[in-house]
Amino acid sequence: MNRYHRIRKVFTVLLITFIFSVLFNFPSGAQQTKHTFGFRGQSFLLDGKPFRIIAGEMHPARIPKEYWRHRIQMAKAMGCNTISAYLFWNYFEKEPGIFDFKTGNRDIAEFMHIVKEEGMWLLLRPGPYACAEWDFGGLPPYLLSVPDIKVRCMDSRYMEAVNRYITALAPIVKNALCTHGGPVIMLQVENEYGSYGNDRTYMQTLRHVWLSKGIDIPFYTADGPTPYMLEAGSLDSCAIGLDSGGSPADFAQATKKNPLVPSFSSETYPGWLTHWGEKWARVKTKDLIPEIKFLLDSGKSFSLYVVHGGTNFGFTAGANSGGKGYQPDLTSYDYDAPITEQGLPTEKY
């Protein structure tokens, strides 16, 4: 083989590799670097070294896909090293067994790919129940076609649907794990379950289902910093998220519950939600600073809920009933966050 043919052969191989990487979204060599994430006592470890999570939460369903990268870049420029994101089950499965993880804001693989490209890590919060002021907390409405169904427990009809959801989502998540060269370092089991129930079998089963699908990263739970919420919502092998952890006493509760795993503020609130008929929720920056200062000065990991809220498009806004009757949430999810609904920085930013 002469030199010309050798060069042409090498060029052909490179061209084919490039085409396949574009068509199938294969990561480059640098992106394929695999990482480990875990715990040692009260510390998070990334590749065996202490790592501090400074996260900003945003929800791909509430942000037009065209702006995902911009909002992630803004969170990074503000000082975050991690993105935290809810995934809403009912956004992907409108009808039983029919999933859409590709169109528009549902393209979760692309969202996670952008997080990776921007050099950020990712905390994933896939439910099955999310809350997040989202319609039915992310649970699919078709569940209610069964009149006596019980959700967020071991009801076989509910768990059949949960298994279907996790089975459909897990391959996408697995591809994006840090252990596979992706950005996902931890996955949350359920959400604030200690405020709802105390079915230990249910919580343990959810974790085992994810494990059975090859999700080989650490898990965490998220609950209010009270004894009964942490007792009902946490799992022995999972990190403890506090919604929110804003004082030494909050973290002491988590350590008392389980001194063998790290705890962090999984929802630190720079803003708040607004219901129809209420004055816009506004949280003064000066009132937020002492809490942020405590977290920074004490070396705690935390996640701002939310760094950017976005919009409840269509009929996705949820509702609350906090003793005042039915309280529907606004279409806007601006949340008085550091990055406005329109993507502009505020004083908090």
N, C-alpha and C positions, 0 to 999 in steps of 0.2 A: 504493500500500500504506500503510495507516494505521499509527500507532505500535504499536497492539496486535498487529497481524499481524507487524510487524517483530520485536517482542520474542518472539512465539511462535515465529517462524522461527529466531531465534538460540538460543532455549532448546532447540528440537528438535535443532538441529545439535550443541549441547553434550551433550545427552542421548545422542544416537547415538554420539558420540565416546567418551563415558564407557563406554557399554555395550560397544563394540568393544575398548576398552582392557582391560576386565575379562575379556571372553571370550577375547581373543587375547594378553593379557599384553603389550600395547604399552607401552613405557616413556613416562613423561611427558617434557615438554620438557627438564627439568633432567637426567633420566636419559639423554637422547639425546646428551649432550655427548660428542663423540668425542675420544680422546686418542691421542698417539703414545708409543711406548716403544721405546728403542733403546740403542745403546752409543756411547761415545766414548772410545777407549783403554780404561782400566781402570774407567771410570765407567758406571753405568746412568743413562739419561736418561728422564725422564717429561715430556712436552711440552717437550723441549729443555733441561730443567733437571736438575741432578744429583739422583738419587733413591736412597735407601738402603732396601733391602728388609729389614724385620724381620718375619719370617713365623712363623706357628705352623701346624704340619701337623695335619690331622684328615681322616678318611676318611668320606664320607657313608654308605658301606655299613656302617660299624661304629657308626653313631649313629642312633637312631630319628629319623625325619624330624621328629617333633614337637619334638625338642630341638636341631635344627640351629641355629636362630637363637640360642638361649641359649648354645651353645658358642662360636659365632662372636662373640657379644657379650662373652663372658668373655675370649677371646683379645685382642679389641680393648681391653678394660679393662686387660689386663695390659701393654699397650704395643705390641702388634703392629699393623702397618699392612697386612699381607698374610696371606692364608690360602694354604696349600699343600695340595694334595689329589691322592691317587692315585685313578684310576678303574680298576676291575678288569674287564677284558674278559669273563671268564667269568661275571661277575655280571649282565651284560646279554644275553649270547647263550648260552642254555642248549643250544639245538639249532642246527645250521647254518642261518644265514639268518633265524632268528627272534629279533628283538631286542625288549627291553623297556627303554625309557628313561623310563617313566612311573609305574609302580606303586611305592608305598612309598618305600623308601630309594633306588630307582633313578631317581627324578625329578631328574636332574642339572640340567636347566634351572632348576628351582625352587631348588636349592642355590646355583647361581651367581647367581640373581636375589636371593637373601637376602644373599649376600656383597656384591653391589652396593648393596642397600638399606642395609646397615650401614656403608657408606662404606669398604669394604675392597677391596684388590686381590687377585688370585688367580693363583697359579702352578699350572698344570695338568700332571698327570703321568699320561697315559693309557695308558702301556705302549708296545707291546703286552705286554711283560713288565714286571711291577712288582716282584716279590719281596714285600716288606712283610709277610712271615710269613703270607701268604694262600695258600690252596690252589692248587698248581701255579703259584704266582707270578702268578696272574691269567690264565694261558693256559687256553683252554677244553679240558676233558678229551676232547671228541670228536676232537681232533687225534690222540689216541693210538689211535684206531681204525685208523689207517694204520700198520702195524707198523714200517715202516722210515723214517718221517718224521723229518726233522731240523728242530728249532725254532731260532728266533733266528738264521736265516741265509737265504740266497736259495733254499732248497728251494721249488720252484714251488707245491707243495701247501700249504705253510705260508703263503707269501706271498699266495696266492689268498684264504686266510681272513683274513689281516691286512688286505688291501685291502678286503674286505667289511666288516670292523669299522670301519676308518677312514672308509669311505664312508658308513656309517650314522651314525657319531658326529659327523663333521665339521660338518654343518649346525647342530647344537645348539651346538657350540663356536664356530662362526663368528658366530652370533647374539650370543655373550657376549664377543667380543673387545673390547678397549679401543678399537680402531679403529672399532668399531660402536656405541660407547657402553656397552659392558659392562665387567666387572672383570678379564678375563683379560689379563695383560701378557706372559707367557712360557709356552711349552709345552716340556716335556721330551721328548727323543728317546730311546726305550728306557729302560733303567735299569741303571746299573753294569755296562755291557756289557764294560768292560775287565777285569772279574773272570771273564768267561765266554768270550769269543771275540775274534777280530780280523778280522772280515769288514767291511772298509771299504765295500764296495759295499752291503751290507745296511743299514748305518747311514745312508749317503747316500740310499739309496732311500726309507727311512722318511721322512726329512725332505722329499724331493721329493714324496712322496704327499700329505703334509699341505699343502704349498705348492700342489699342483695342485687341492686342494679349497678354496682361497681363504683359508687360514690365514696371514694377512699380518702376523704378529707375530714377534718374535725367538724363537729356540729355544735350549735349553741341554741339556747332557749332565750326568750326575752319576756320579762315579767316586771311588774311593779316591785319596788324594794320593800315589801312587807313580808313577814314570816309566812302568812298563809298563802300568799301568791307564789312565793318561791317554793314552798313545800309542794304545792299542787302542780306548778308549771315546769319545774326544773328536772333534769335527768342527771344522774350521778356522773356519767362520762362526758357530759357536755359543758362547755364554757357557759357562764351565766351572764346574760345581757340584762341590764337594768333599764327600765323605762320610767323615769330616767334615774341615772346615778349622778346626783349633783352635790353630794356631801360625804364626809367620812362615814357618817352613820349608815348611809345607803350601802356603801361598799362593805361595811362591817357586817351588815345583814347577809350579804352574799357569801362572805368568807365564813360566817357562822354556819350557813347552810351547807357549804362544801368548800373546805379550805384547800382541797387538792386540785382545783381548777381555777383558771383566771376569771375575773369578772371585769366587765366594762360597761360604760353607759351606751347602750345600744340605741337609745333615742334621747338625745339632748335637744331641747326644744328652743330654737331661736325665734319661732313664731307660733301661730296657732290657727286652727280652722275657724271658719265662719259659717253659721247657719243662715238660711233665708230669714229676713226680718231683723237680724242683729246688726249692730254697728260693726264695721270692719274690725277684725281682731288685729290689734297692734301691740307688739311686745317691745318695750323700749330697750334700745341697745344698752343703756347704762344698767338696766336690771339684769341683763344677760351676762355682762362682763365678769362679775364675781364667780359665777358658776364655771365659765370657761377658764378663768384664771386658776380656780381650784384644780380642774382637770389637767391643765397644762403643768402647773407647778408640782403636782403630786405624781406626774408621770403616768396618768391613767389613759387608757385607750377609750375612744368615744366616737360616736357618729351623730352628726347634726341631722335631726329630723324636723324639717328637710332643708337641704342646702338650696334646693330649687323645687318648687311644687308643681308648676305647670297647670294643666287644664283637665277638668272632668268632661271629656268630649261626649257628645250624644247624651245617653241616659245612664252614664256610669257613676254619677255622684251618689253617694250613700246617704244615710240618715242616722240620727241618734235618737235616743229616748232617755234622757238623763233626768227624769223626774219632772220635765216640763212638757210632756206630751211628745208628739211626733215633730222632730227637728231635722228637716231636710238640709243637706249641705249645698253650698253654692256650686254653680258650674265652674267658677274659678277655684283653683287650688293654689292661689298665690301664697297663702300660708304666712304672709309677712316674712318670707324667707330672705336670706342674704342675696339671692338671685331672684329677681321678680319673675312673674308669669311670662313677661315679654323677653326675659333673658338679660335684664339690665342689673348692674351691681347697685346695692343699697349701702347705707351707712354701716350696716352690720357686716357687709362684705369687706 
